[in-house]
Amino acid sequence: MTIKRLRYHPWLVISLLMPFYIFGQQHQDRLQKIDVQHYDFSISLSDTSDMIFSKAIITILFNKPVRVFTLNLADQDENGKGMVVKNVKVNGIDTDFRHHDDSLYIYYNVGKPNTTAMVNVEYSGIPDDGLIISKNKFGDRTFFADSWPDHAHYWFPCIDHPSDKATVEFKVSAPENYEVIANGDMIKETITDHNYKITDWQSDEPLPTKVMVIGVADFAIDNVENNLDIPVSTWVYPMDAEKGFADYLITTEPLSFYITNVAPYPFSKLANVQSTTIFGGMENAGNIFYAENLVTGNQRQEEIIAHEIAHQWFGNSVTEGNWHHVWLSEGFATYLTHLYYENKYGRDVFKSRMESDRKVVIRYASRNFAPVIDTTITDYLDLLNPNSYEKGAWFLHMLRKELGDDLFWNCIRAFYEKFKYSNALTGDLKIIAESASGKDMDTFFEQWLYKAGHPVINISWYQKKKNILVQIEQLQKGTVFDFPLELGFVRKDGSIKTGSVHMKKVLETFSFPVETTIKDLVVDPDVWLLYDGKVTKGKF
């Protein structure tokens, strides 16, 4: 995901020891009791009003007996925005309900565990969020869902939490001049009376609500030829058709890279959609929404396209178990984009990107000293920060160094394979990494993800005959980091001899034999460590 307001790119614990992190956000009790299996939404839109009229059929598995259960659904506020529930039925029988504080309480007695029921909710209202009804830059009316992180409940009843995944079907009734895009495959289009059209889209893969969406607008559509056996298409506003079709042709390149290196594509199609919402890019499953102004015809959106496509594997198929582990989505997408660039443009470009991200992390830490997994955050949009993106990517980069390329890719593939179409937490990745490497990775995960900061080091060095003496001091407050560090000793002719140390203490001294005069020392020449610091030549 990229956000126009919050993005820091130009375009833009261990769970086993802390079980209370697993669900958080006051959802734990409910998620243990009920599990949505499938959503079926019939939604009517019009040009005469922002009011939507909807019917939801929700298939729920009750894991435990209940007398009342709760769905998330925004109720009407003092400004008339929100949803009003007309009727609730369970298994075809009218059922008592209460709707307030954005919760729909349904009174229904389930006496036995592992019972499935069909819940029908008929409702209407003007969405205050979640479904953005507005005009695009050409002044044409548009409807775009904007469900991340927990905004789906502003326009449909659901369990609005990433750990409750379900299949979904959208039947959208709208004026005939609109095209409708949504998750999954188009089942059919039906022309009705009064120049309306019903478009039926259905996803057979379980999704979190954060990426369940519809997009309704006047679109020009281009089906992109490819040899990947995946329907790839571009949906842009007609006035931007030529530019948009050119901009999104690059799609098949990152798509092919991720298929080759991670796993087969997890969904039935990939549509790139020009949209009018707050996000620069939003990875909605199988149909990615991009900010309307990103269409330029200059074909300069490769980075955001690669990032959002990477999310189809990590974020959409493998989904974080709760929002505080969103780095498993954003950090993965950021680093996979870097790996795509390394593969296509070479190591020097890759190193430059990692150095840029390192600066972002250091700058952010100077203002916001917090760990990647920060359970103090309650406004989940605040999780879209450099800790989740750039520091999450840097964690994976250092994990790659720790494991080596082959084991690293095996770890990524194994993690994906185990948790595809389901949920994972950081501790799950740790177990996979330990299994792949045979190493105990408690310290590695703890210091980089669950503790704030990074090494801030001061390096002093001088040459004494045929030895280089190096003193390294960790200056950061709090955590004393345990990390390997590569040093490059620059000879008079410009060639570099490398040496490695392993820091475990606040202050350590090392000696390196050399054959000739050394004129300079370069820290981390191959860009493998997240650190800040300086180098001083002189005796200590």
URHU-V835328 format. One record per residue. N is the residue number from 1. RES is the residue in one small letter. BURIAL is + if it has 9 or more other ideal C-beta (glycine too) atoms within 8 Angstrom, else -. Layout:
BEGIN
((N RES BURIAL) (N RES BURIAL))
END
This chain:
BEGIN
((1 m +) (2 t +) (3 i +) (4 k +) (5 r -) (6 l +) (7 r +) (8 y +) (9 h -) (10 p -) (11 w +) (12 l +) (13 v +) (14 i +) (15 s +) (16 l -) (17 l -) (18 m -) (19 p -) (20 f -) (21 y +) (22 i +) (23 f +) (24 g +) (25 q -) (26 q -) (27 h +) (28 q +) (29 d -) (30 r +) (31 l +) (32 q -) (33 k +) (34 i +) (35 d -) (36 v +) (37 q +) (38 h +) (39 y +) (40 d +) (41 f +) (42 s +) (43 i +) (44 s +) (45 l +) (46 s -) (47 d -) (48 t -) (49 s -) (50 d -) (51 m -) (52 i +) (53 f -) (54 s +) (55 k +) (56 a +) (57 i +) (58 i +) (59 t +) (60 i +) (61 l +) (62 f +) (63 n +) (64 k -) (65 p -) (66 v +) (67 r -) (68 v -) (69 f +) (70 t +) (71 l +) (72 n +) (73 l +) (74 a +) (75 d +) (76 q -) (77 d -) (78 e -) (79 n -) (80 g -) (81 k +) (82 g +) (83 m +) (84 v +) (85 v +) (86 k -) (87 n -) (88 v +) (89 k +) (90 v +) (91 n -) (92 g -) (93 i -) (94 d -) (95 t +) (96 d -) (97 f +) (98 r -) (99 h +) (100 h -) (101 d -) (102 d -) (103 s +) (104 l +) (105 y +) (106 i +) (107 y +) (108 y +) (109 n -) (110 v +) (111 g -) (112 k -) (113 p -) (114 n -) (115 t +) (116 t +) (117 a +) (118 m +) (119 v +) (120 n +) (121 v +) (122 e +) (123 y +) (124 s +) (125 g +) (126 i +) (127 p +) (128 d +) (129 d +) (130 g +) (131 l +) (132 i +) (133 i +) (134 s -) (135 k -) (136 n +) (137 k -) (138 f -) (139 g -) (140 d +) (141 r -) (142 t +) (143 f +) (144 f +) (145 a +) (146 d +) (147 s +) (148 w +) (149 p +) (150 d +) (151 h +) (152 a +) (153 h +) (154 y +) (155 w +) (156 f +) (157 p +) (158 c +) (159 i +) (160 d +) (161 h +) (162 p +) (163 s +) (164 d +) (165 k +) (166 a +) (167 t +) (168 v +) (169 e +) (170 f +) (171 k +) (172 v +) (173 s +) (174 a +) (175 p +) (176 e -) (177 n -) (178 y +) (179 e +) (180 v +) (181 i +) (182 a +) (183 n +) (184 g +) (185 d -) (186 m -) (187 i -) (188 k -) (189 e -) (190 t -) (191 i -) (192 t -) (193 d -) (194 h -) (195 n -) (196 y +) (197 k +) (198 i +) (199 t +) (200 d +) (201 w +) (202 q +) (203 s +) (204 d -) (205 e +) (206 p -) (207 l +) (208 p +) (209 t +) (210 k +) (211 v +) (212 m +) (213 v +) (214 i +) (215 g +) (216 v +) (217 a +) (218 d -) (219 f +) (220 a +) (221 i -) (222 d +) (223 n -) (224 v +) (225 e -) (226 n -) (227 n -) (228 l +) (229 d -) (230 i +) (231 p -) (232 v +) (233 s +) (234 t +) (235 w +) (236 v +) (237 y +) (238 p -) (239 m -) (240 d +) (241 a +) (242 e -) (243 k +) (244 g +) (245 f +) (246 a +) (247 d +) (248 y +) (249 l +) (250 i +) (251 t +) (252 t +) (253 e +) (254 p +) (255 l +) (256 s +) (257 f +) (258 y +) (259 i +) (260 t -) (261 n -) (262 v +) (263 a +) (264 p -) (265 y +) (266 p +) (267 f +) (268 s +) (269 k +) (270 l +) (271 a +) (272 n +) (273 v +) (274 q +) (275 s +) (276 t +) (277 t +) (278 i -) (279 f +) (280 g +) (281 g +) (282 m +) (283 e +) (284 n +) (285 a +) (286 g +) (287 n +) (288 i +) (289 f +) (290 y +) (291 a +) (292 e +) (293 n -) (294 l +) (295 v +) (296 t +) (297 g +) (298 n -) (299 q +) (300 r -) (301 q +) (302 e +) (303 e +) (304 i +) (305 i +) (306 a +) (307 h +) (308 e +) (309 i +) (310 a +) (311 h +) (312 q +) (313 w +) (314 f +) (315 g +) (316 n +) (317 s +) (318 v +) (319 t +) (320 e +) (321 g +) (322 n +) (323 w +) (324 h +) (325 h +) (326 v +) (327 w +) (328 l +) (329 s +) (330 e +) (331 g +) (332 f +) (333 a +) (334 t +) (335 y +) (336 l +) (337 t +) (338 h +) (339 l +) (340 y +) (341 y +) (342 e +) (343 n -) (344 k -) (345 y -) (346 g -) (347 r -) (348 d -) (349 v +) (350 f +) (351 k +) (352 s -) (353 r +) (354 m +) (355 e +) (356 s -) (357 d +) (358 r +) (359 k -) (360 v +) (361 v +) (362 i +) (363 r +) (364 y +) (365 a +) (366 s -) (367 r -) (368 n -) (369 f -) (370 a -) (371 p +) (372 v +) (373 i +) (374 d +) (375 t -) (376 t -) (377 i +) (378 t -) (379 d -) (380 y +) (381 l -) (382 d -) (383 l +) (384 l +) (385 n +) (386 p +) (387 n +) (388 s +) (389 y +) (390 e +) (391 k +) (392 g +) (393 a +) (394 w +) (395 f +) (396 l +) (397 h +) (398 m +) (399 l +) (400 r +) (401 k +) (402 e +) (403 l +) (404 g -) (405 d -) (406 d -) (407 l +) (408 f +) (409 w +) (410 n +) (411 c +) (412 i +) (413 r +) (414 a +) (415 f +) (416 y +) (417 e -) (418 k +) (419 f +) (420 k +) (421 y -) (422 s +) (423 n +) (424 a +) (425 l +) (426 t +) (427 g +) (428 d +) (429 l +) (430 k +) (431 i -) (432 i +) (433 a +) (434 e +) (435 s -) (436 a +) (437 s +) (438 g -) (439 k -) (440 d -) (441 m +) (442 d -) (443 t -) (444 f +) (445 f +) (446 e +) (447 q +) (448 w +) (449 l +) (450 y +) (451 k +) (452 a -) (453 g +) (454 h +) (455 p +) (456 v +) (457 i +) (458 n +) (459 i +) (460 s +) (461 w +) (462 y +) (463 q +) (464 k -) (465 k -) (466 k -) (467 n +) (468 i +) (469 l +) (470 v +) (471 q +) (472 i +) (473 e +) (474 q +) (475 l -) (476 q +) (477 k -) (478 g -) (479 t -) (480 v -) (481 f +) (482 d +) (483 f +) (484 p +) (485 l +) (486 e +) (487 l +) (488 g +) (489 f +) (490 v +) (491 r +) (492 k -) (493 d -) (494 g -) (495 s -) (496 i +) (497 k -) (498 t +) (499 g +) (500 s -) (501 v +) (502 h -) (503 m +) (504 k -) (505 k -) (506 v -) (507 l -) (508 e +) (509 t -) (510 f +) (511 s -) (512 f +) (513 p -) (514 v +) (515 e -) (516 t -) (517 t -) (518 i +) (519 k -) (520 d -) (521 l +) (522 v +) (523 v +) (524 d +) (525 p +) (526 d -) (527 v +) (528 w +) (529 l +) (530 l +) (531 y +) (532 d -) (533 g +) (534 k -) (535 v +) (536 t -) (537 k -) (538 g -) (539 k -) (540 f -))
END
